[in-house]
């Protein structure tokens, strides 16, 4: 029976009824709505385009602001650590001064003038370096921290409370504006 229905529709295409428009006025209305849709489409397209352009502008502006902040932050970091190379190369000189001071501690009174001269030079050099942002790291007796200390050796701790702590500092560590430029070489108690 379904085959008969298909055959009738093929023979008489206007008999389906739903495809044929019987009223002329409804045809004019459908033309009017398509004209209104055609007029509304460019306006809607323009609004969408404006929205897309505005979105692109806001994203580009945000990206530029992030770039500006990042470069100013990098510039400040560069300025604060610009002297790091020079200060790092002066640290062995400071170490030598400290060794010379320690050597003069046990000597007789005949070397007082030399000792005083070395103390003056050492303190002046240290003040100059501190004014540039260099700070010595306090490590002796502190808990071992791999972010600040470099463990050179481990020895049995003299007491229980010194386990995991720095027993001796072999070479001082230094900060430059709160950034480690030389790790302290230490002996850790186990």
Secondary structure, DSSP 8 states (H G I E B T S, - for coil): -HHHHHHHHHH-GGGGSSSS---HHHHHHHHHHHHHHHHHHHHHHHHHHHHHHHHHHHHHHHHHHHHHHHHHHHHHHHHHTTTHHHHHHHHHHHHHHHHHHHHHHTS-GGGHHHHHHHHHHHHHHHHHHHHTTEEE---TTSB--TTTEEEEEEE--SSGGGTTBEEEEEE--EEETTEEEE-EEEEEE-
